[in-house]
Amino acid sequence: MKYTTLLTSALILVWSASASYADQFTGSVVAFDRKANVIVLDDKSVFLFEGQEAQIPDDLKAGDKIEIEGEGEGEDGYGNLTSIKIVE
């Protein structure tokens, strides 16, 4: 019984550690809606910033290359977006 509990706990720990990980997304802005807090990149990725830690820069415009950092969710996309910056 003790061994089963230990094994189950270890498996849960490994699964939860792999469920989210740091991730970085880079691309050029095709469109964005400041009211809806949505950015669309040139690779057709769509990022919703509503309720996210990261804030859209005031001077962001279409054509800007940006770098977004956040917590990846594997095949399910992204979790918490932590920062967004305009890059050269």
PyMOL commands that place a pseudoatom at each C-alpha (Angstrom):
pseudoatom trace, name=CA, resn=MET, resi=1, chain=A, elem=C, hetatm=0, pos=[0.000, 0.000, 0.000]
pseudoatom trace, name=CA, resn=LYS, resi=2, chain=A, elem=C, hetatm=0, pos=[2.788, 2.423, 0.919]
pseudoatom trace, name=CA, resn=TYR, resi=3, chain=A, elem=C, hetatm=0, pos=[4.644, 1.675, -2.338]
pseudoatom trace, name=CA, resn=THR, resi=4, chain=A, elem=C, hetatm=0, pos=[1.491, 2.298, -4.416]
pseudoatom trace, name=CA, resn=THR, resi=5, chain=A, elem=C, hetatm=0, pos=[0.902, 5.665, -2.746]
pseudoatom trace, name=CA, resn=LEU, resi=6, chain=A, elem=C, hetatm=0, pos=[4.515, 6.688, -3.342]
pseudoatom trace, name=CA, resn=LEU, resi=7, chain=A, elem=C, hetatm=0, pos=[4.364, 5.613, -6.997]
pseudoatom trace, name=CA, resn=THR, resi=8, chain=A, elem=C, hetatm=0, pos=[1.069, 7.435, -7.553]
pseudoatom trace, name=CA, resn=SER, resi=9, chain=A, elem=C, hetatm=0, pos=[2.467, 10.607, -5.988]
pseudoatom trace, name=CA, resn=ALA, resi=10, chain=A, elem=C, hetatm=0, pos=[5.584, 10.426, -8.172]
pseudoatom trace, name=CA, resn=LEU, resi=11, chain=A, elem=C, hetatm=0, pos=[3.510, 9.967, -11.341]
pseudoatom trace, name=CA, resn=ILE, resi=12, chain=A, elem=C, hetatm=0, pos=[1.287, 12.932, -10.465]
pseudoatom trace, name=CA, resn=LEU, resi=13, chain=A, elem=C, hetatm=0, pos=[4.350, 15.091, -9.860]
pseudoatom trace, name=CA, resn=VAL, resi=14, chain=A, elem=C, hetatm=0, pos=[5.916, 14.128, -13.208]
pseudoatom trace, name=CA, resn=TRP, resi=15, chain=A, elem=C, hetatm=0, pos=[2.638, 14.668, -15.081]
pseudoatom trace, name=CA, resn=SER, resi=16, chain=A, elem=C, hetatm=0, pos=[2.001, 18.093, -13.527]
pseudoatom trace, name=CA, resn=ALA, resi=17, chain=A, elem=C, hetatm=0, pos=[5.572, 19.233, -14.231]
pseudoatom trace, name=CA, resn=SER, resi=18, chain=A, elem=C, hetatm=0, pos=[5.227, 18.334, -17.906]
pseudoatom trace, name=CA, resn=ALA, resi=19, chain=A, elem=C, hetatm=0, pos=[1.745, 19.842, -18.303]
pseudoatom trace, name=CA, resn=SER, resi=20, chain=A, elem=C, hetatm=0, pos=[3.072, 23.391, -18.587]
pseudoatom trace, name=CA, resn=TYR, resi=21, chain=A, elem=C, hetatm=0, pos=[6.462, 24.811, -19.479]
pseudoatom trace, name=CA, resn=ALA, resi=22, chain=A, elem=C, hetatm=0, pos=[8.032, 28.132, -20.418]
pseudoatom trace, name=CA, resn=ASP, resi=23, chain=A, elem=C, hetatm=0, pos=[7.555, 29.004, -24.041]
pseudoatom trace, name=CA, resn=GLN, resi=24, chain=A, elem=C, hetatm=0, pos=[8.428, 31.833, -26.407]
pseudoatom trace, name=CA, resn=PHE, resi=25, chain=A, elem=C, hetatm=0, pos=[6.492, 32.908, -29.486]
pseudoatom trace, name=CA, resn=THR, resi=26, chain=A, elem=C, hetatm=0, pos=[7.958, 35.257, -32.115]
pseudoatom trace, name=CA, resn=GLY, resi=27, chain=A, elem=C, hetatm=0, pos=[6.389, 36.712, -35.219]
pseudoatom trace, name=CA, resn=SER, resi=28, chain=A, elem=C, hetatm=0, pos=[5.201, 39.777, -37.088]
pseudoatom trace, name=CA, resn=VAL, resi=29, chain=A, elem=C, hetatm=0, pos=[1.903, 41.374, -36.150]
pseudoatom trace, name=CA, resn=VAL, resi=30, chain=A, elem=C, hetatm=0, pos=[-0.654, 41.041, -38.934]
pseudoatom trace, name=CA, resn=ALA, resi=31, chain=A, elem=C, hetatm=0, pos=[-3.525, 42.538, -36.947]
pseudoatom trace, name=CA, resn=PHE, resi=32, chain=A, elem=C, hetatm=0, pos=[-4.527, 43.374, -33.425]
pseudoatom trace, name=CA, resn=ASP, resi=33, chain=A, elem=C, hetatm=0, pos=[-7.602, 44.602, -31.623]
pseudoatom trace, name=CA, resn=ARG, resi=34, chain=A, elem=C, hetatm=0, pos=[-6.708, 46.725, -28.614]
pseudoatom trace, name=CA, resn=LYS, resi=35, chain=A, elem=C, hetatm=0, pos=[-10.293, 46.658, -27.261]
pseudoatom trace, name=CA, resn=ALA, resi=36, chain=A, elem=C, hetatm=0, pos=[-10.536, 42.870, -27.404]
pseudoatom trace, name=CA, resn=ASN, resi=37, chain=A, elem=C, hetatm=0, pos=[-6.831, 42.425, -26.438]
pseudoatom trace, name=CA, resn=VAL, resi=38, chain=A, elem=C, hetatm=0, pos=[-6.198, 40.088, -29.383]
pseudoatom trace, name=CA, resn=ILE, resi=39, chain=A, elem=C, hetatm=0, pos=[-3.047, 39.844, -31.524]
pseudoatom trace, name=CA, resn=VAL, resi=40, chain=A, elem=C, hetatm=0, pos=[-2.733, 37.831, -34.760]
pseudoatom trace, name=CA, resn=LEU, resi=41, chain=A, elem=C, hetatm=0, pos=[0.764, 36.935, -35.985]
pseudoatom trace, name=CA, resn=ASP, resi=42, chain=A, elem=C, hetatm=0, pos=[1.945, 36.175, -39.527]
pseudoatom trace, name=CA, resn=ASP, resi=43, chain=A, elem=C, hetatm=0, pos=[1.906, 32.426, -38.849]
pseudoatom trace, name=CA, resn=LYS, resi=44, chain=A, elem=C, hetatm=0, pos=[-1.843, 32.777, -38.046]
pseudoatom trace, name=CA, resn=SER, resi=45, chain=A, elem=C, hetatm=0, pos=[-1.273, 32.342, -34.302]
pseudoatom trace, name=CA, resn=VAL, resi=46, chain=A, elem=C, hetatm=0, pos=[-3.928, 34.169, -32.289]
pseudoatom trace, name=CA, resn=PHE, resi=47, chain=A, elem=C, hetatm=0, pos=[-3.178, 35.403, -28.765]
pseudoatom trace, name=CA, resn=LEU, resi=48, chain=A, elem=C, hetatm=0, pos=[-5.853, 36.620, -26.378]
pseudoatom trace, name=CA, resn=PHE, resi=49, chain=A, elem=C, hetatm=0, pos=[-4.404, 38.895, -23.703]
pseudoatom trace, name=CA, resn=GLU, resi=50, chain=A, elem=C, hetatm=0, pos=[-7.600, 39.342, -21.675]
pseudoatom trace, name=CA, resn=GLY, resi=51, chain=A, elem=C, hetatm=0, pos=[-6.827, 38.292, -18.099]
pseudoatom trace, name=CA, resn=GLN, resi=52, chain=A, elem=C, hetatm=0, pos=[-3.140, 37.727, -18.878]
pseudoatom trace, name=CA, resn=GLU, resi=53, chain=A, elem=C, hetatm=0, pos=[-0.154, 39.078, -16.953]
pseudoatom trace, name=CA, resn=ALA, resi=54, chain=A, elem=C, hetatm=0, pos=[1.367, 40.586, -20.136]
pseudoatom trace, name=CA, resn=GLN, resi=55, chain=A, elem=C, hetatm=0, pos=[0.060, 43.898, -21.456]
pseudoatom trace, name=CA, resn=ILE, resi=56, chain=A, elem=C, hetatm=0, pos=[0.042, 44.968, -25.113]
pseudoatom trace, name=CA, resn=PRO, resi=57, chain=A, elem=C, hetatm=0, pos=[2.565, 47.804, -25.686]
pseudoatom trace, name=CA, resn=ASP, resi=58, chain=A, elem=C, hetatm=0, pos=[0.934, 51.183, -26.393]
pseudoatom trace, name=CA, resn=ASP, resi=59, chain=A, elem=C, hetatm=0, pos=[2.999, 51.730, -29.555]
pseudoatom trace, name=CA, resn=LEU, resi=60, chain=A, elem=C, hetatm=0, pos=[2.300, 48.301, -31.125]
pseudoatom trace, name=CA, resn=LYS, resi=61, chain=A, elem=C, hetatm=0, pos=[1.275, 48.406, -34.792]
pseudoatom trace, name=CA, resn=ALA, resi=62, chain=A, elem=C, hetatm=0, pos=[0.808, 45.995, -37.689]
pseudoatom trace, name=CA, resn=GLY, resi=63, chain=A, elem=C, hetatm=0, pos=[4.153, 44.911, -39.115]
pseudoatom trace, name=CA, resn=ASP, resi=64, chain=A, elem=C, hetatm=0, pos=[6.003, 45.041, -35.772]
pseudoatom trace, name=CA, resn=LYS, resi=65, chain=A, elem=C, hetatm=0, pos=[8.018, 41.960, -34.912]
pseudoatom trace, name=CA, resn=ILE, resi=66, chain=A, elem=C, hetatm=0, pos=[7.202, 40.871, -31.371]
pseudoatom trace, name=CA, resn=GLU, resi=67, chain=A, elem=C, hetatm=0, pos=[8.316, 38.310, -28.833]
pseudoatom trace, name=CA, resn=ILE, resi=68, chain=A, elem=C, hetatm=0, pos=[5.756, 36.843, -26.437]
pseudoatom trace, name=CA, resn=GLU, resi=69, chain=A, elem=C, hetatm=0, pos=[6.773, 34.812, -23.399]
pseudoatom trace, name=CA, resn=GLY, resi=70, chain=A, elem=C, hetatm=0, pos=[4.458, 32.594, -21.461]
pseudoatom trace, name=CA, resn=GLU, resi=71, chain=A, elem=C, hetatm=0, pos=[3.656, 29.161, -20.172]
pseudoatom trace, name=CA, resn=GLY, resi=72, chain=A, elem=C, hetatm=0, pos=[3.065, 26.629, -22.906]
pseudoatom trace, name=CA, resn=GLU, resi=73, chain=A, elem=C, hetatm=0, pos=[0.278, 24.090, -22.639]
pseudoatom trace, name=CA, resn=GLY, resi=74, chain=A, elem=C, hetatm=0, pos=[1.686, 21.524, -25.072]
pseudoatom trace, name=CA, resn=GLU, resi=75, chain=A, elem=C, hetatm=0, pos=[-0.712, 20.774, -27.918]
pseudoatom trace, name=CA, resn=ASP, resi=76, chain=A, elem=C, hetatm=0, pos=[-3.401, 22.917, -26.256]
pseudoatom trace, name=CA, resn=GLY, resi=77, chain=A, elem=C, hetatm=0, pos=[-1.645, 26.226, -27.014]
pseudoatom trace, name=CA, resn=TYR, resi=78, chain=A, elem=C, hetatm=0, pos=[-0.546, 28.532, -24.222]
pseudoatom trace, name=CA, resn=GLY, resi=79, chain=A, elem=C, hetatm=0, pos=[-1.376, 29.288, -20.619]
pseudoatom trace, name=CA, resn=ASN, resi=80, chain=A, elem=C, hetatm=0, pos=[-0.412, 32.497, -18.825]
pseudoatom trace, name=CA, resn=LEU, resi=81, chain=A, elem=C, hetatm=0, pos=[1.307, 35.028, -21.091]
pseudoatom trace, name=CA, resn=THR, resi=82, chain=A, elem=C, hetatm=0, pos=[3.909, 36.846, -18.997]
pseudoatom trace, name=CA, resn=SER, resi=83, chain=A, elem=C, hetatm=0, pos=[5.480, 39.415, -21.344]
pseudoatom trace, name=CA, resn=ILE, resi=84, chain=A, elem=C, hetatm=0, pos=[5.309, 40.910, -24.805]
pseudoatom trace, name=CA, resn=LYS, resi=85, chain=A, elem=C, hetatm=0, pos=[7.944, 43.129, -26.370]
pseudoatom trace, name=CA, resn=ILE, resi=86, chain=A, elem=C, hetatm=0, pos=[8.683, 44.656, -29.734]
pseudoatom trace, name=CA, resn=VAL, resi=87, chain=A, elem=C, hetatm=0, pos=[11.973, 43.381, -31.158]
pseudoatom trace, name=CA, resn=GLU, resi=88, chain=A, elem=C, hetatm=0, pos=[14.172, 44.692, -34.005]
for i in range(1, 88): cmd.bond("trace and resi %d" % i, "trace and resi %d" % (i + 1))
show_as sticks, trace
zoom trace
